[in-house]
């Protein structure tokens, strides 16, 4: 097991729920605290990974723009995974997703958990 602190944040909420903004904020707090962060987008959370979707999304006016929080995760070496069936049911293919986002299922997310990652779900 690695000595790196790890955090998996499962995001189940999309643009219609402020809890999604909280998830991105907590993930960025993890980065600021030295965690390697993995985001796992499921259900309507998959909408966050669609190209250009984050350009207009701002959930909580007291949080930074979600676009900035997502880009910070990618730029900090974090991982953003989108559940393949959740993407498929929405008609999303790999080319519909933001750069730096991967289609990866629960097995990939659970591999990070098995390395000792703390896990939060929003």
C-alpha positions, 0 to 999 in steps of 0.5 A, spaced: 500 500 500 502 506 498 503 512 503 500 517 499 493 519 502 488 517 497 480 520 496 475 517 492 469 522 491 463 518 488 458 524 484 451 521 483 448 528 482 448 532 476 446 540 475 440 540 478 443 538 485 447 543 489 450 537 493 454 536 486 458 542 487 459 540 494 463 534 492 467 538 487 469 543 493 471 537 497 475 534 492 479 540 491 479 540 499 482 533 498 487 536 493 489 542 497 490 537 503 495 533 499 490 527 497 491 524 490 483 525 488 479 520 484 472 522 482 467 517 480 461 520 476 455 515 476 448 516 474 446 524 473 453 525 475 456 523 468 453 529 465 459 533 469 464 530 464 460 532 458 464 537 453 462 544 454 457 542 460 461 545 465 462 552 461 455 554 464 455 550 470 455 554 477 451 551 483 453 554 489 455 562 488 460 561 494 464 556 491 469 557 485 466 555 478 465 548 478 469 548 471 475 551 475 474 546 480 474 540 475 480 543 471 484 543 478 483 536 479 485 534 472 491 539 473 493 536 479 494 529 477 487 527 479 483 522 476 476 523 473 472 516 471 465 516 468 461 510 469 461 507 462 453 504 462 451 511 465 455 515 460 452 510 454 444 511 457 445 518 456 448 517 449 455 519 451 461 516 447 469 518 449 469 523 444 463 527 448 467 527 454 472 533 456 479 531 455 483 528 461 476 524 463 476 516 462 471 511 461 472 506 467 467 502 471 467 500 478 472 495 478 477 501 476 474 505 482 474 499 487 482 498 485 483 505 488 479 503 494 483 497 495 489 501 496 486 504 502 483 510 499 477 514 503 471 514 500 465 519 500 459 519 496 455 525 494 
